[in-house]
Amino acid sequence: MLRIAGVLAVVALGLSAAHTKVNKHKPWIETSYHGVITENTDVVLLDPPLVALDKDAPIPYAGEICAFNIHGLEAPFEAVVLNGTSGEGQLRARGLVDCELQKEYTFIIQAHDCGSSSGGTEVKKSHKAVVHIQVNDVNEFAPVFREPEYRAAVTEGKIYDSILQVEATDQDCSPQYSQICNYQITTTNTPFAIDRNGNIRNTEKLSYDRQQQYEIQVTAWDCGQKRALHSVPVRIDVKPVCKPGWQDWNKRVDYEPGTGSKQLFPKMHLETCGGPLSSVRTTVELQTSHIGKGCDRETYSEKSLQKLCGASSGSTDLLPAPSAATNWTASLVTDSGRDSDLIFRFDGHQAANIPDWVVPQNLTDQFTVATWMKHGPSPGLRAEKETLLCNSDKTEMNRHHYSLYVHNCRLVFLLRRDFTQVDTFRPAEFHWKLEQICDKEWHYYVINVEFPVVTLYVDGVTYDPYLVTDDWPIHPTQIDVQLTVGACWQGGEVTKPQFTQYFRGSLSGLTIRPGKIESQKVISCLQACKEGLDINSLESLDKSIKFHFNPAQSILVMEGEDLEKVNAAVRKVSYINSRQFPTSGIRRLHISTAVQCFGEDTCITIPDIDAVVMVLQPSEPRITITGVERLNRPASDFRVPGGTALFKDLHLISTVTRADATTHHTARRPGVQEEIIHNLDYCDILVLGEELRSEQESLQLQRSALLGKHLDATNSTSGISIYGVDSMSNYEQVIRQVRYYSWRPGQLTDRRFRLTCSELNGRYTSNEFNLEVSALHSAEAREHVNHMVAPPQYMQVIHHPSMIQDLYPSHGSAMPSAGTVVIVLCIAALVTVVVLGIYRIHLTHQQEVKLAETAKEADETWDDSALTITVNPMENLKEPQAAEEEASEEEEEEEEEEEEDEDDDDDDEDDITSAESDDSEDEADVQLPRMQRPSNKGQNWDKTTISY
């Protein structure tokens, strides 16, 4: 047994030695491999293929390949043995490979044999081989443009090689799929082309006038012919050829009345196309010749304007509005124009003779002639004089005493003095040669005469005559003279008197003021424009900017050296209209610019520009007069000193309708009535029906009521006219003081008056406020008093309450005794007898004297304690005794009415204290109004005064 065991051990040792000798060689592989893998797959194609050889083959295990090991943990690959005997293997990815993340991989691979036995002992490794793997790309991404849109600008009239370049990218990793091989414009019919590099050019010259902007769509392809999913928009602006001029200004500027100064060009600037400038001079002109008389002026009447401007009184308007009193202008052609601005047009065939009662008499060495005139040259008639104003002989001779005419576009004023004034060779004709005379524009001419000096003002600017000719004075005669407007009257040395030297043009406001000349301040006020150019925030204007306005502020000149400062100055130019109700419509603007360059013979030219200011329609005011429309007063109220106030409860208001008005805090509904305050220029109180009878009645207005106001008034039998530019409150105060007075109230029945007011010479008028005044007589008056005031109980018993009130002025006194009543009745009878006696003594002509004396007693103080008895016989007496009793009763009734009227006056403004009453007690008069009443005996009642 021991022998067998030893043999087996020897055999085992022999076998082991035999196997060690079998695996004598290491596997062999290539030294390097190159592989390719397509992204998104796991199979790698190697060149050469992965094969390991072992020289120990075909010995089992020793000649077999068991594994390929990859060194490099980051490599996402693995190698597997496909056939251990042949040594064939395969390299594959452990997951999907993305070329965009990594295009190539490099790692080490090594082969292992199986060793010398199945246990894998004595395993041998091959040398290390380098493996290079390239990831092949797949065209999975489409081209994408770098910008969401492209913009470019070109100048018109040029062909560009490249306007701009678009660029697209592709996220694929390979050059084949990541490169863009083509671009294309997908918009049809465009004057543009694009090359493969994305450069866009124009194929024809572009025109700014034809099209200012183009928008095209561009797409791209990569080299794998994959198209971009979204096209890109390309906008190309066409700019005009750079032309020097003003930019960013509006052709129309709307002006809302009442908004003050408004900027005209808030964003405007001057484009110089890069040219250096040494100075810029800009002129802004506001053209308003088509508005009114040359611009927006106040359209009040001539006399209201003169009152407003503080002109001297006493001027005579030779061209008033046609009316019954001023009918000499009725035959002339009028052009009311806009906003009630009265204009007379003369076409060479019209003229007017001024009535003698209108013509100013006794022109002294000082007087003023003023007029608005619009005149142009008359082709073919240059040798003929055109007369505005002429004072010539009415008959027999043809001498011109003074005249104003145009001759060959020269203004000539002729003034021939009488021998009674001067007897030497003196200046007689004064000539002015001005462009304004024939420029077909409105101008205001004022001739101030301080003989022998004559000064002409045109639009407030003084001009001396360029030529003065002398002449002999005129010999005095008894020949009447004729003043004419629009021509000259030729009444002598001709077969038929006629007009000659007709005027061709327009006139307005022709006035003569004898004895005084106007100051330049007044003249400037009368012709002042209410609209013009302005500089907004003048204090912020740069000090280096020079500026100048013309007198009318219709032309503004600005000059500076720095372009930006000039731009800032021009942006401050504004329009302003100070009228509360301006004339609506267009005002044209003209801007001209001149530039100077640094030492260059030629410089850029800046074209002129034109714009308009649109003055919007102002909200029209509605002037409303309210008050008591029916006035019932006892007849005696109209006889008392000062008469009766007609419009004691008058109110004047004006409202406008706001169509679309808003405020910062609240929004108002359209159509809201809003009260406004503005001026008035006249109020007329007209008598309706029969005119006032001057010997019996009148309207009265104290001059003191006009003090401190810009108001004046005229009074006639047809009514009162209050005129002048003043506030509604001042007009209201004055109208309330208009009083109606009647010397014979017994003959007064009813009177009707109409009140109307105006703003801007009739442009806006009020409603017609009608007032009816009724006089209550006898029983009517007593009934009126009883209705208005509830009398004490004792007044209903006694038939003469007014007498009792006179005797007992205190309302709280005790009831008079019966004896007192008897005494009063006796006194009344006695007074009646006295009245009848006085009437028989006084003659008829003394009645009027007493009437005048009574009318003048406006300030007389009345005493309630005095006995005042008025006789008012209004009805026929059937017998003398009845007449006496009735007269006594009516005296007492009228005394009661006068007492009430005096109480009303005391309540208003003429309060009389008790001390004053006591002082005047001894001087009280008994007023007996003169009335005429038919009687059976044909007697007439007279008014007289008896003092006690």
C-alpha positions, 0 to 999 in steps of 0.5 A, spaced: 500 500 500 505 504 501 508 503 494 502 505 491 501 511 494 508 513 493 507 512 485 501 516 485 504 522 488 510 521 483 504 521 478 501 527 480 508 531 481 509 529 474 502 531 471 503 538 474 510 539 471 507 537 465 501 542 465 506 548 467 510 547 461 503 547 457 501 554 458 508 557 456 505 563 451 501 570 453 495 571 448 497 576 442 493 582 440 494 588 435 497 594 438 492 599 436 485 599 434 480 604 431 473 603 431 466 607 429 460 607 433 453 610 430 450 614 436 444 612 439 447 604 437 451 600 442 455 596 436 462 598 435 466 597 428 473 595 430 479 596 425 482 591 425 477 586 428 478 584 435 481 577 435 486 575 440 491 569 439 495 564 443 501 560 441 499 555 446 493 553 442 490 548 441 492 546 448 485 546 452 485 552 457 492 555 455 490 556 448 484 559 449 482 566 450 477 567 456 476 575 457 478 582 454 479 587 459 478 595 458 482 599 462 479 606 463 473 606 468 470 612 464 470 609 458 462 607 456 464 600 453 465 593 454 469 587 450 466 580 450 469 574 447 465 571 442 469 565 441 474 563 446 478 558 441 478 562 436 480 568 440 474 573 437 471 578 441 466 584 440 467 591 443 460 594 444 457 600 448 454 599 455 449 604 453 447 609 448 452 614 446 451 621 444 456 624 439 453 631 441 456 629 448 463 626 446 465 625 439 471 620 441 473 615 446 480 612 447 482 607 452 486 600 453 484 593 452 488 587 454 486 579 452 487 574 458 487 566 456 484 561 460 490 559 464 493 552 465 486 549 467 479 550 468 481 553 475 484 559 471 491 558 474 497 561 471 493 566 467 497 570 462 495 577 459 497 580 452 500 586 452 496 592 452 493 595 446 490 602 444 483 603 442 480 609 438 473 610 438 469 615 433 462 616 434 458 617 428 453 623 428 446 622 426 442 628 423 437 629 429 437 637 430 434 642 425 438 649 424 436 655 429 437 662 427 441 666 433 436 672 433 429 672 434 428 677 428 433 681 424 433 689 423 437 693 418 436 700 415 438 702 408 438 709 405 434 710 399 437 710 392 443 705 393 445 698 391 448 694 397 452 688 397 450 686 404 445 690 408 445 685 413 447 677 415 443 672 418 446 666 421 443 659 423 446 654 428 445 646 428 447 642 434 449 636 431 456 634 432 459 632 425 460 637 420 456 634 415 450 635 419 452 641 424 454 646 418 449 650 414 449 649 407 444 654 404 439 660 406 433 662 402 428 668 402 421 665 403 417 671 402 415 672 394 416 678 390 421 682 394 427 686 392 432 682 396 436 676 395 440 672 400 447 668 399 449 661 402 452 665 407 446 669 410 448 675 407 442 679 404 442 685 399 437 689 395 436 687 388 434 694 386 434 701 388 429 702 394 424 708 394 422 712 401 416 715 398 414 708 395 415 704 401 418 705 408 419 698 411 420 691 408 419 685 412 421 678 409 422 671 412 428 667 411 429 660 412 436 655 413 438 648 411 444 644 414 448 640 409 444 634 411 438 638 408 434 638 414 430 645 414 429 650 420 423 649 423 421 656 424 423 662 419 426 668 422 423 675 420 427 680 417 425 688 417 429 693 413 427 700 414 428 705 408 430 712 410 430 718 405 436 720 403 439 725 408 436 732 407 438 737 412 431 740 415 427 740 421 424 733 424 419 730 428 414 736 428 406 736 427 403 739 421 397 741 426 396 743 433 390 744 436 389 750 441 383 749 446 380 756 448 382 758 455 388 754 456 394 759 455 400 758 452 401 752 448 408 749 445 408 748 438 414 744 436 415 740 443 419 734 439 422 738 433 430 738 432 434 740 426 437 735 422 444 737 419 446 730 416 453 731 420 455 738 417 458 742 422 455 749 423 457 756 426 450 759 427 443 757 426 437 763 425 430 761 425 424 765 424 417 763 426 411 767 423 404 766 425 399 768 419 393 771 421 391 776 416 385 772 414 382 773 421 378 779 423 382 785 421 389 782 421 389 778 427 384 776 433 382 782 436 377 784 441 371 785 437 367 790 441 364 797 438 369 802 437 366 807 443 366 801 448 374 799 445 375 807 446 372 807 453 376 800 455 383 803 453 382 810 456 381 814 450 379 821 450 372 822 450 368 826 444 370 822 438 365 822 432 364 815 429 363 816 422 362 809 420 357 806 425 352 800 424 346 802 420 340 804 424 334 809 424 339 814 427 345 813 423 342 811 416 347 815 412 351 808 412 345 804 410 347 804 403 354 802 404 356 795 403 358 791 409 361 785 411 360 783 418 366 778 417 366 774 423 364 775 431 360 781 429 366 785 427 363 791 422 367 792 416 365 797 410 367 795 403 368 800 398 368 798 390 369 805 387 362 806 386 360 808 393 360 813 398 356 816 404 355 824 406 355 825 413 349 829 416 351 836 418 349 834 425 354 829 426 360 833 423 365 835 428 365 842 428 371 847 429 377 843 428 382 846 432 390 845 431 389 839 435 385 833 433 385 825 431 383 821 425 383 814 426 381 808 421 382 801 420 384 800 412 385 794 408 387 797 401 391 794 395 394 797 388 388 798 383 391 796 376 390 801 371 388 807 376 394 809 379 393 816 377 387 817 380 386 819 388 382 814 392 379 818 398 377 815 405 375 822 408 373 829 405 371 835 407 369 840 401 365 845 399 357 843 398 356 848 393 359 853 388 366 852 389 370 845 389 375 847 395 377 841 399 378 843 407 381 837 409 381 830 406 385 823 407 386 819 401 391 814 397 395 816 391 399 811 388 400 807 394 402 813 398 397 816 404 396 823 403 393 828 409 390 835 406 389 840 411 387 847 408 387 852 414 382 858 414 385 866 413 382 867 420 387 861 423 393 863 419 395 868 413 401 865 411 404 860 407 404 854 411 404 846 411 398 843 407 399 836 404 403 831 408 405 824 404 407 817 407 410 812 402 409 805 406 408 798 404 402 797 408 398 802 404 398 797 398 399 790 401 392 788 402 392 787 409 389 790 415 392 796 418 390 801 424 392 808 421 392 814 426 393 821 424 395 826 430 395 833 428 398 838 432 399 843 427 404 844 424 406 837 426 402 831 423 404 824 426 402 818 423 401 811 427 401 805 423 399 799 427 402 803 433 409 805 430 410 812 428 412 814 421 414 821 419 412 824 412 417 823 407 414 830 403 410 836 406 408 841 401 405 848 403 399 852 401 396 858 402 390 858 407 383 858 404 379 865 404 373 865 408 366 864 405 359 863 407 359 856 403 357 850 407 361 844 407 360 837 406 364 831 409 364 825 406 366 818 406 369 813 401 369 819 396 369 827 395 363 831 394 364 836 388 358 840 389 361 846 385 364 848 378 360 842 375 354 841 372 351 836 376 354 835 383 357 828 384 362 824 388 369 823 385 375 820 387 372 814 389 375 809 394 377 802 393 378 798 399 375 796 406 374 801 412 372 800 419 372 804 425 373 811 422 373 816 427 375 824 428 376 826 435 377 834 435 381 838 440 385 832 443 390 827 440 391 820 442 397 817 446 401 812 443 399 807 449 392 808 447 393 807 440 397 801 442 391 798 446 386 800 440 390 796 435 393 790 440 392 783 437 390 778 442 393 772 439 401 771 438 407 767 439 410 766 445 416 763 449 414 758 454 418 758 460 422 764 458 426 764 464 429 757 462 431 759 455 439 759 454 442 766 455 446 764 449 440 764 444 438 771 441 431 772 440 426 778 437 419 779 437 415 784 432 410 789 435 404 784 434 408 778 436 406 775 430 414 774 428 419 771 432 426 770 430 431 766 434 439 765 433 444 761 436 451 758 435 450 751 438 445 747 435 442 743 441 441 749 444 437 752 438 433 746 438 431 747 445 429 754 444 425 752 438 421 747 442 419 752 447 416 756 441 408 757 443 402 760 441 397 764 446 390 767 445 388 771 451 381 772 448 376 768 453 372 767 446 377 767 441 375 766 433 375 759 431 379 757 425 386 756 422 392 760 423 398 758 419 405 757 421 411 758 417 418 757 419 424 759 415 431 757 417 438 760 415 445 757 417 452 758 416 458 754 416 465 754 418 469 758 413 466 754 407 463 757 401 457 753 400 453 751 406 447 746 407 440 749 405 434 748 410 427 748 407 422 752 410 416 748 413 409 750 414 404 748 419 397 750 422 394 752 429 387 750 429 383 754 434 377 750 436 370 753 437 369 756 444 363 754 448 358 759 447 355 763 453 348 763 454 347 770 458 340 770 462 336 776 465 332 774 470 327 778 475 320 781 476 317 781 470 311 785 472 311 792 477 305 794 480 306 801 484 301 806 486 301 812 481 304 817 486 310 812 487 312 815 480 312 822 482 316 822 488 323 825 487 327 820 483 321 816 481 321 808 482 327 803 481 325 798 475 330 793 475 331 792 483 331 785 483 335 784 476 340 778 476 345 777 470 348 770 469 352 767 464 352 759 463 356 754 458 354 747 456 361 743 457 360 737 452 366 733 454 369 736 461 373 733 466 377 735 472 382 731 476 378 729 481 371 728 478 368 726 471 362 730 469 356 728 465 356 731 458 351 737 457 352 740 464 351 747 465 356 751 468 356 758 470 362 763 468 364 770 468 365 774 463 364 782 461 359 785 457 359 791 452 352 794 452 345 793 455 339 797 452 333 798 456 328 800 450 321 803 451 316 798 447 310 802 444 309 809 444 316 813 446 316 817 452 313 824 453 319 828 455 314 833 458 311 828 462 316 822 464 323 820 463 328 814 465 333 817 470 340 814 471 344 818 476 351 819 473 354 817 480 352 810 479 357 810 473 363 812 477 369 807 478 366 803 472 368 803 465 361 805 463 357 810 460 350 811 458 346 815 453 338 817 455 333 818 450 325 818 449 326 811 446 330 808 452 337 808 455 343 805 453 349 803 457 355 801 454 362 800 455 367 793 457 365 791 464 363 786 468 356 783 469 356 785 476 357 792 475 352 792 469 347 789 474 349 794 479 348 800 474 341 797 471 338 796 478 339 804 479 335 805 473 329 809 475 322 811 472 319 818 473 313 821 471 310 828 472 303 826 471 302 819 474 295 820 474 295 820 466 299 814 466 296 807 465 301 802 463 309 802 460 313 796 457 320 796 457 325 791 454 332 789 457 337 786 452 345 785 454 351 783 449 358 781 449 363 782 444 358 787 440 352 782 439 356 776 438 353 773 444 346 776 446 342 775 452 334 773 452 329 779 451 327 781 458 320 784 458 318 788 464 311 791 464 309 797 469 302 798 471 300 805 475 295 803 480 290 809 481 285 811 487 281 805 489 286 800 486 292 803 490 288 802 496 286 795 494 293 794 492 296 797 499 291 793 503 293 786 500 300 787 501 300 790 508 295 788 513 292 794 516 291 795 524 283 794 526 282 802 526 284 803 519 279 799 517 274 803 520 277 810 519 277 812 511 283 816 512 289 811 514 294 815 511 293 821 515 293 817 521 299 814 520 302 821 518 300 824 525 302 817 529 308 815 525 309 809 531 306 803 529 306 801 536 302 808 538 295 808 541 289 808 537 287 816 536 281 819 539 275 821 536 276 828 537 283 828 533 279 825 527 275 830 527 280 835 527 284 832 521 277 832 517 277 839 519 284 841 516 283 837 510 276 841 508 280 847 510 286 845 505 281 844 500 278 851 500 285 853 500 287 849 494 281 852 490 283 859 491 290 858 489 288 855 482 284 861 481 290 866 482 296 862 478 296 862 471 297 856 466 304 858 464 306 858 472 304 851 472 310 848 468 315 852 473 312 849 479 313 842 475 320 843 474 321 846 481 318 839 484 322 835 480 328 838 483 326 837 490 330 830 490 334 831 496 328 834 500 327 830 507 320 829 509 317 829 516 312 823 518 310 828 524 308 834 519 301 834 516 301 832 508 295 832 504 295 831 497 289 833 492 288 828 487 281 829 483 281 824 478 273 823 477 268 828 475 264 832 480 257 833 479 257 839 484 262 843 488 260 840 495 261 833 492 268 835 489 270 838 495 269 832 499 272 827 494 278 832 493 279 831 501 278 824 501 283 823 495 288 827 498 288 823 504 289 816 500 294 819 496 298 821 502 298 814 504 301 812 498 306 817 498 307 815 506 308 808 503 313 810 498 317 814 503 317 808 507 320 804 501 325 809 500 327 809 507 328 801 507 332 801 501 338 806 501 335 813 504 334 812 511 332 818 515 334 818 522 329 821 528 334 826 529 333 828 522 326 828 522 326 833 528 330 838 525 326 838 518 320 839 522 319 846 521 321 846 514 316 841 511 312 842 505 305 840 503 306 837 495 300 838 491 301 835 484 298 838 478 293 834 475 288 836 469 281 833 470 275 835 467 269 838 471 262 840 470 264 847 470 270 846 466 275 847 471 283 845 471 286 843 477 293 845 478 299 843 482 302 848 487 306 848 494 304 851 500 309 851 506 306 851 513 
